[in-house]
Amino acid sequence: MCIHQLNLLAASNSLPITNFLGKQHPIEAHHLSSICDIMEKAMVNGDTCIIRCILVVFQVVFKFFFSPQTERNRDTVRRSGLLLWQLLMAPRDQICSEIQKEVCLAISSGLNILYPGEAEINNLLKLVLTEGERNSGLSQLRDVILTNLAEQLQNNRFGSEDDDHYRLNDELLHYILKIVVRESCVLITKCQTVSKDDFQRLLSTVPAASSCLRYLMAVQNHLLSNTILIKPDENDDSDSSLQGETLKVQELKTSILSLATQILTGCDEVLEMLQQVTTALINSDISDREQRLKGLEQITKATMLGHLLPVLLTSLMHPNLQTLTMADALMPQLVQLVLYTSQTALLLKTQSPAFSELNSSPSGASEQKGKLLPDERMLEEKEEPGFLTGLKIPAPWAAGKTVETVHPVRDNYKFKETVHIPGARCLYLRFDNRCSSQYDYDKLVIYAGPNTNSRKVAEYGGNTLGYGSRSVLGTGWPKDLVKVEGDTVTFSFEMRSGREHNTPDKAMWGFACTVRAQESSEDVSGGLPFLVDLALGLSVLACSMLRILYNGPEITKDEETCQELLRSKLLQRCQWQVEANGVISPALTPSPSPLPLTIEEDREFTYPSDVLVPPVGHYFDLPRIRLPPGIMIKLREISGRARPQFRPSIK
């Protein structure tokens, strides 16, 4: 097992042994042939110990000591590959699970050697993805290869040389996604079908992700992180560099759109299964029905709904991905997912004890309705409970933000920080009872605004401990809440005096203050139920996409340049030719416009009488409209075209 430990140590790129092994000379073909001879003899004799050791040797050789450059080497590689496949496809009663695992590790280590071409690797992956459910060896090989590819993909930047090798093509991704969807549906179905003891064991194993799910997570994180964090090279301002970055961003967005479409489609199928299982559990008479409904949410987090969808929704809110193309392609799927998640969240919520007590308390409901006005009572009667009814929306700002200096403060210490809580009407400041400074001019100044030029609210300094100034500014450091109007407050503290030798740390403690948007400290919610949180996230993303669709495409540079022409009253009164079914129709009679021309020559200009009648014949026989000189001058100024100069001919 020393060779096995050597292989495990060499797998870490940060250890010196990895560099040492990488610098060794490649093993010769006859040595690998001798290893194959030992393997064949061990397989004939059924010596599992020798087989396992040779498999570990294969892993080290393939990773560090072999390069199939000659025909003899390639023949030896084919021979070793056949031996490995013979072991992998052996019946379970003839091979133990430990040997099967070592075979998978050996094939994964020598993947590029055993299958040198991209087409060969793709065929192997297609085989293990399509036939893995029918054969335990292929299933284990699939898990090992995908786990290795996922780890390598996380360490590579998009567009690198190894990126195409670790990121599989769309066909293989589709197979992987089908496996992930099937695994998710099976996992959710077990909440209904397994026994009580098996269900408890199932809860103790989630949310572990399968190898296929881990690979999809790695691909998604790889694409999304590079899209969000991509930055152009600041040292290269050439047009070719900018064009290359633009092409890379476009390629990333195209890949993300394709992956997001497939993930949302898969989530749609999983949510449909989740809704069916939830309905079946609610209508069943199983003794542990409540426990299964509670555990169903935990099980759901172990599926692609918990591992893939939240990250995708959060990333799609980034400005780099808020595009019209994304909105147009993903909007139908988002609407369907919002419906599924909200309906399933409501189903689960109706089974919670809090919701049951709320609906089963007629006295409480009647008392609450008795306090309402008639119009409000009418609205209350018509209102239907939703999946957010009775839930406390998490308020992370309720915990407040703490602003504090170092403790104790030092000589010439300066501190300034601004706290902004969006939407707050006013802010409430609570100071620590240890606040103190050496002298009263070592003070803290509070401003109601984003900087020190804003309105001054208060200033505090000094101490009552008998050191330094032995006094405080005004009434001293506040014991009660300090109210600041607005949603922004700025703290500015400066230590102007030098510390005296007899001043203890407690007299120079500085200050600490907690800023909240509420007067009373509320209990910070631990979070919403998973499906409720998912439904809200989907709703927010759908609303954002709707806004993009409503605004339409961004204004182009040509449109910005032609703004004056587009606002021209003259052009707004023109009748343009319309193309329909490949035929261009003649210009129609211009309709009268109530808006007058905003040019000085509008009094002199009138349409020619022959233009007000639809022309006879083909559209290119239209008469020419002569524009007044004033309009022509303005059009030339806008277009930048000078008037042609005519020179008289000399006879």
Secondary structure as the mmCIF struct_conf table of DSSP 4:
data_model
#
loop_
_struct_conf.conf_type_id
_struct_conf.id
_struct_conf.beg_label_comp_id
_struct_conf.beg_label_asym_id
_struct_conf.beg_label_seq_id
_struct_conf.end_label_comp_id
_struct_conf.end_label_asym_id
_struct_conf.end_label_seq_id
HELX_RH_AL_P HELX_RH_AL_P1 CYS A 2 ALA A 10
TURN_TY1_P TURN_TY1_P1 ALA A 11 ALA A 11
TURN_TY1_P TURN_TY1_P2 ASN A 13 SER A 14
BEND BEND1 LEU A 15 LEU A 15
HELX_RH_AL_P HELX_RH_AL_P2 PRO A 16 GLY A 22
TURN_TY1_P TURN_TY1_P3 LYS A 23 LYS A 23
BEND BEND2 GLN A 24 GLN A 24
HELX_LH_PP_P HELX_LH_PP_P1 HIS A 25 GLU A 28
HELX_RH_AL_P HELX_RH_AL_P3 ALA A 29 ASN A 45
TURN_TY1_P TURN_TY1_P4 GLY A 46 GLY A 46
HELX_RH_AL_P HELX_RH_AL_P4 THR A 48 VAL A 60
HELX_RH_PI_P HELX_RH_PI_P1 VAL A 61 PHE A 65
BEND BEND3 THR A 70 THR A 70
HELX_RH_AL_P HELX_RH_AL_P5 GLU A 71 LEU A 88
TURN_TY1_P TURN_TY1_P5 MET A 89 MET A 89
BEND BEND4 ALA A 90 ALA A 90
HELX_RH_3T_P HELX_RH_3T_P1 ARG A 92 GLN A 94
BEND BEND5 ILE A 95 ILE A 95
HELX_RH_AL_P HELX_RH_AL_P6 SER A 97 SER A 109
TURN_TY1_P TURN_TY1_P6 GLY A 110 GLY A 110
HELX_RH_AL_P HELX_RH_AL_P7 LEU A 111 LEU A 114
BEND BEND6 TYR A 115 TYR A 115
BEND BEND7 GLY A 117 GLY A 117
HELX_RH_AL_P HELX_RH_AL_P8 GLU A 118 GLU A 131
TURN_TY1_P TURN_TY1_P7 GLY A 132 ARG A 134
HELX_RH_AL_P HELX_RH_AL_P9 SER A 136 GLN A 154
TURN_TY1_P TURN_TY1_P8 ASN A 155 ASN A 155
BEND BEND8 ASN A 156 ASN A 156
TURN_TY1_P TURN_TY1_P9 PHE A 158 GLY A 159
BEND BEND9 SER A 160 SER A 160
TURN_TY1_P TURN_TY1_P10 GLU A 161 ASP A 162
HELX_RH_AL_P HELX_RH_AL_P10 ASP A 163 TYR A 166
BEND BEND10 ARG A 167 ARG A 167
HELX_RH_AL_P HELX_RH_AL_P11 ASP A 170 THR A 193
BEND BEND11 VAL A 194 VAL A 194
HELX_RH_AL_P HELX_RH_AL_P12 LYS A 196 THR A 205
TURN_TY1_P TURN_TY1_P11 VAL A 206 PRO A 207
HELX_LH_PP_P HELX_LH_PP_P2 ALA A 208 SER A 210
HELX_RH_AL_P HELX_RH_AL_P13 SER A 211 LEU A 229
TURN_TY1_P TURN_TY1_P12 GLU A 234 ASN A 235
HELX_RH_AL_P HELX_RH_AL_P14 ASP A 239 ASN A 283
BEND BEND12 SER A 284 SER A 284
TURN_TY1_P TURN_TY1_P13 SER A 287 ASP A 288
HELX_RH_AL_P HELX_RH_AL_P15 ARG A 289 LYS A 301
TURN_TY1_P TURN_TY1_P14 ALA A 302 ALA A 302
BEND BEND13 THR A 303 THR A 303
HELX_RH_AL_P HELX_RH_AL_P16 MET A 304 HIS A 307
TURN_TY1_P TURN_TY1_P15 LEU A 308 LEU A 308
HELX_RH_AL_P HELX_RH_AL_P17 LEU A 309 LEU A 316
TURN_TY1_P TURN_TY1_P16 MET A 317 MET A 317
BEND BEND14 HIS A 318 HIS A 318
HELX_RH_3T_P HELX_RH_3T_P2 PRO A 319 LEU A 321
HELX_RH_AL_P HELX_RH_AL_P18 LEU A 324 LYS A 349
TURN_TY1_P TURN_TY1_P17 THR A 350 GLN A 351
BEND BEND15 SER A 352 SER A 352
HELX_RH_AL_P HELX_RH_AL_P19 PRO A 353 ASN A 359
BEND BEND16 SER A 360 SER A 360
HELX_RH_AL_P HELX_RH_AL_P20 PRO A 362 GLY A 370
TURN_TY1_P TURN_TY1_P18 LYS A 371 LYS A 371
BEND BEND17 LEU A 372 LEU A 372
HELX_RH_AL_P HELX_RH_AL_P21 PRO A 374 LYS A 382
HELX_LH_PP_P HELX_LH_PP_P3 GLU A 383 PRO A 385
TURN_TY1_P TURN_TY1_P19 PHE A 387 GLY A 390
HELX_RH_3T_P HELX_RH_3T_P3 PRO A 396 ALA A 399
STRN STRN1 LYS A 401 GLU A 404
BEND BEND18 HIS A 407 PRO A 408
TURN_TY1_P TURN_TY1_P20 ASP A 411 ASN A 412
STRN STRN2 LYS A 414 HIS A 420
TURN_TY1_P TURN_TY1_P21 PRO A 422 GLY A 423
BEND BEND19 ARG A 425 ARG A 425
STRN STRN3 CYS A 426 PHE A 431
TURN_TY1_P TURN_TY1_P22 ASN A 433 ARG A 434
STRN STRN4 SER A 436 SER A 436
BEND BEND20 GLN A 438 TYR A 439
TURN_TY1_P TURN_TY1_P23 ASP A 440 TYR A 441
BEND BEND21 ASP A 442 ASP A 442
STRN STRN5 LYS A 443 ALA A 448
BEND BEND22 GLY A 449 ASN A 451
TURN_TY1_P TURN_TY1_P24 THR A 452 ASN A 453
BEND BEND23 SER A 454 SER A 454
STRN STRN6 ARG A 455 GLY A 461
STRN STRN7 GLY A 462 GLY A 462
BEND BEND24 THR A 464 TYR A 467
TURN_TY1_P TURN_TY1_P25 GLY A 468 SER A 469
BEND BEND25 ARG A 470 ARG A 470
STRN STRN8 VAL A 472 VAL A 472
BEND BEND26 LEU A 473 LEU A 473
TURN_TY1_P TURN_TY1_P26 GLY A 474 THR A 475
BEND BEND27 TRP A 477 TRP A 477
BEND BEND28 LYS A 479 ASP A 480
STRN STRN9 VAL A 482 GLU A 485
BEND BEND29 GLY A 486 ASP A 487
STRN STRN10 THR A 488 GLU A 494
BEND BEND30 SER A 497 SER A 497
HELX_LH_PP_P HELX_LH_PP_P4 GLY A 498 GLU A 500
TURN_TY1_P TURN_TY1_P27 HIS A 501 ASN A 502
HELX_RH_3T_P HELX_RH_3T_P4 ASP A 505 MET A 508
STRN STRN11 GLY A 510 GLY A 510
STRN STRN12 ALA A 512 ARG A 516
BEND BEND31 ALA A 517 SER A 520
HELX_LH_PP_P HELX_LH_PP_P5 GLU A 522 SER A 525
HELX_RH_AL_P HELX_RH_AL_P22 PHE A 530 ASN A 551
BEND BEND32 PRO A 553 PRO A 553
HELX_LH_PP_P HELX_LH_PP_P6 GLU A 554 THR A 556
HELX_RH_AL_P HELX_RH_AL_P23 LYS A 557 THR A 561
TURN_TY1_P TURN_TY1_P28 CYS A 562 CYS A 562
HELX_RH_AL_P HELX_RH_AL_P24 GLN A 563 LEU A 566
TURN_TY1_P TURN_TY1_P29 ARG A 567 ARG A 567
HELX_RH_AL_P HELX_RH_AL_P25 LYS A 569 GLN A 572
TURN_TY1_P TURN_TY1_P30 ARG A 573 ARG A 573
STRN STRN13 GLU A 579 ALA A 580
TURN_TY1_P TURN_TY1_P31 ASN A 581 GLY A 582
STRN STRN14 VAL A 583 ILE A 584
HELX_LH_PP_P HELX_LH_PP_P7 SER A 585 PRO A 592
BEND BEND33 PRO A 594 LEU A 595
HELX_LH_PP_P HELX_LH_PP_P8 PRO A 596 LEU A 597
BEND BEND34 ILE A 599 ILE A 599
HELX_RH_3T_P HELX_RH_3T_P5 GLU A 600 ARG A 603
TURN_TY1_P TURN_TY1_P32 GLU A 604 GLU A 604
TURN_TY1_P TURN_TY1_P33 SER A 609 VAL A 611
BEND BEND35 LEU A 612 VAL A 613
HELX_LH_PP_P HELX_LH_PP_P9 PRO A 614 PRO A 615
BEND BEND36 VAL A 616 GLY A 617
HELX_RH_3T_P HELX_RH_3T_P6 TYR A 619 ASP A 621
HELX_LH_PP_P HELX_LH_PP_P10 LEU A 622 PRO A 628
HELX_RH_AL_P HELX_RH_AL_P26 PRO A 629 SER A 639
TURN_TY1_P TURN_TY1_P34 GLY A 640 GLY A 640
HELX_LH_PP_P HELX_LH_PP_P11 ARG A 641 GLN A 645
HELX_LH_PP_P HELX_LH_PP_P12 ARG A 647 ILE A 650
#
